[in-house]
Amino acid sequence: MDLLASAGPFGISPSTDQLIVINLAAILVGTTFNSPQKLIKWGGLIIAVVTSTCAIWCQH
């Protein structure tokens, strides 16, 4: 059955949960990136990148 599934870029076929995580990460970056405080600005970006990467490749 896995052979019939379509794969996206890099052989990844994202599930709904993975897409939700990526969308939430984009919202996090969008709301924190204009912050004058560097900790919030870069912390939001780092958290978004780590959670998106884990959602795609860790497949939890």
C-alpha positions as CSV (number, residue, x, y, z in Angstrom):
1,M,0.0,0.0,0.0
2,D,2.9,2.4,0.7
3,L,4.0,2.0,-2.9
4,L,0.9,3.7,-4.2
5,A,1.2,6.7,-1.9
6,S,2.4,9.8,-3.6
7,A,5.5,11.3,-2.2
8,G,6.4,15.0,-2.1
9,P,9.8,16.6,-2.2
10,F,12.6,14.5,-0.8
11,G,10.3,11.4,-0.7
12,I,8.2,12.9,2.1
13,S,4.4,12.6,2.1
14,P,3.2,14.9,4.9
15,S,0.3,13.9,7.0
16,T,-2.4,16.3,8.4
17,D,-0.6,16.4,11.8
18,Q,2.7,17.4,10.1
19,L,1.0,20.2,8.1
20,I,-0.7,21.5,11.3
21,V,2.7,21.7,13.1
22,I,4.2,23.5,10.1
23,N,1.4,26.0,10.0
24,L,1.6,26.6,13.7
25,A,5.4,27.1,13.4
26,A,4.7,29.7,10.6
27,I,2.3,31.5,12.9
28,L,4.9,31.5,15.7
29,V,7.5,33.0,13.5
30,G,5.1,35.6,12.1
31,T,4.1,36.8,15.6
32,T,7.5,36.7,17.2
33,F,9.9,37.9,14.5
34,N,9.0,41.6,14.8
35,S,9.7,41.6,18.5
36,P,12.2,44.1,19.8
37,Q,13.5,41.6,22.3
38,K,16.1,39.3,20.6
39,L,15.3,36.3,22.9
40,I,11.7,36.2,21.8
41,K,12.6,37.0,18.1
42,W,15.2,34.3,17.7
43,G,13.7,31.9,20.2
44,G,10.5,31.7,18.2
45,L,12.4,31.1,15.1
46,I,14.5,28.3,16.6
47,I,11.5,26.6,18.2
48,A,9.6,26.8,14.8
49,V,12.5,25.3,12.9
50,V,13.1,22.5,15.4
51,T,9.5,21.5,15.7
52,S,8.9,21.6,11.9
53,T,12.0,19.5,11.3
54,C,11.0,17.0,13.9
55,A,7.4,16.8,12.7
56,I,8.6,16.0,9.2
57,W,11.5,13.6,9.8
58,C,10.8,12.1,13.2
59,Q,7.3,11.0,12.3
60,H,6.0,10.9,15.9
